[in-house]
Amino acid sequence: MTEMPREGDSLGLAVVGLVLLILSWLVLLLMVIGRVASGFLLAFGAFAVSVVGLGIGLFGAVQHVRDSRR
């Protein structure tokens, strides 16, 4: 059988997702203001990290709500 995730795990996932989102937005902001040289791979990587962070954060938030209703 699979173990049910603990409540702290779901909040940890939400925090990891938030950190990934903030880091990707920071990289994109630095590219826009000209502090970091913009390139296709960096822009695509920042976008990918943003999408992954959003997915992980939403999954963690949904798990937290589900766990708190039990």
Contact map, one row per residue, 1 for C-alpha under 8 A:
1110000000000000000000000000000000000000000000000000000000000000000000
1111000000000000000000000000000000000000000000000000000000000000000000
1111100000000000000000000000000000000000000000000000000000000000000000
0111110000000000000000000000000000000000000000000000000000000000000000
0011111011000000000000000000000000000000000000000000000000000000000000
0001111111000000000000000000000000000000000000000000000000000000000000
0000111111100000000000000000000000000000000000000000000000000001001100
0000011111110000000000000000000000000000000000000000000000000000000000
0000111111111000000000000000000000000000000000000000000000010000000000
0000111111111100000000000000000000000000000000000000000000111011000000
0000001111111110000000000000000000000000000000000000000000011001000000
0000000111111111000000000000000000000000000000000000000000010000000000
0000000011111111100000000000000000000000000000000000000110111000000000
0000000001111111110000000000000000000000000000000000000111111000000000
0000000000111111111000000000000000000000000000000000000010000000000000
0000000000011111111100000000000000000000000000000000100110000000000000
0000000000001111111110000000000000000000000000000001111111000000000000
0000000000000111111111000000000000000000000000000000110010000000000000
0000000000000011111111100000000000000000000000000000100000000000000000
0000000000000001111111110000000000000000000000001101100000000000000000
0000000000000000111111111000000000000000000000001110110000000000000000
0000000000000000011111111100000000000000000000000000000000000000000000
0000000000000000001111111110000000000000000000000000000000000000000000
0000000000000000000111111111000000000000000001101100000000000000000000
0000000000000000000011111111100000000000000001000100000000000000000000
0000000000000000000001111111110000000000000000000000000000000000000000
0000000000000000000000111111111000010000000001000000000000000000000000
0000000000000000000000011111111100000000001001000000000000000000000000
0000000000000000000000001111111110000000000000000000000000000000000000
0000000000000000000000000111111111110000000000000000000000000000000000
0000000000000000000000000011111111111100000000000000000000000000000000
0000000000000000000000000001111111100100000000000000000000000000000000
0000000000000000000000000000111111110000000000000000000000000000000000
0000000000000000000000000000011111111100000000000000000000000000000000
0000000000000000000000000000011111111000000000000000000000000000000000
0000000000000000000000000010011011111100000000000000000000000000000000
0000000000000000000000000000001001111110000000000000000000000000000000
0000000000000000000000000000001101011111011000000000000000000000000000
0000000000000000000000000000000000001111111000000000000000000000000000
0000000000000000000000000000000000000111111100000000000000000000000000
0000000000000000000000000000000000000011111110000000000000000000000000
0000000000000000000000000000000000000111111111000000000000000000000000
0000000000000000000000000001000000000111111111100000000000000000000000
0000000000000000000000000000000000000001111111110000000000000000000000
0000000000000000000000000000000000000000111111111000000000000000000000
0000000000000000000000011011000000000000011111111100000000000000000000
0000000000000000000000010000000000000000001111111110000000000000000000
0000000000000000000000000000000000000000000111111111000000000000000000
0000000000000000000110010000000000000000000011111111100000000000000000
0000000000000000000110011000000000000000000001111111110000000000000000
0000000000000000000010000000000000000000000000111111111000000000000000
0000000000000000100100000000000000000000000000011111111100000000000000
0000000000000001111110000000000000000000000000001111111110000000000000
0000000000000000110010000000000000000000000000000111111111000000000000
0000000000000000100000000000000000000000000000000011111111100000000000
0000000000001101100000000000000000000000000000000001111111110000000000
0000000000001111110000000000000000000000000000000000111111111000000000
0000000000000100100000000000000000000000000000000000011111111100000000
0000000001001100000000000000000000000000000000000000001111111110000000
0000000011111100000000000000000000000000000000000000000111111111000000
0000000001101100000000000000000000000000000000000000000011111111100000
0000000000000000000000000000000000000000000000000000000001111111110000
0000000001000000000000000000000000000000000000000000000000111111111000
0000001001100000000000000000000000000000000000000000000000011111111100
0000000000000000000000000000000000000000000000000000000000001111111110
0000000000000000000000000000000000000000000000000000000000000111111111
0000001000000000000000000000000000000000000000000000000000000011111111
0000001000000000000000000000000000000000000000000000000000000001111111
0000000000000000000000000000000000000000000000000000000000000000111111
0000000000000000000000000000000000000000000000000000000000000000011111
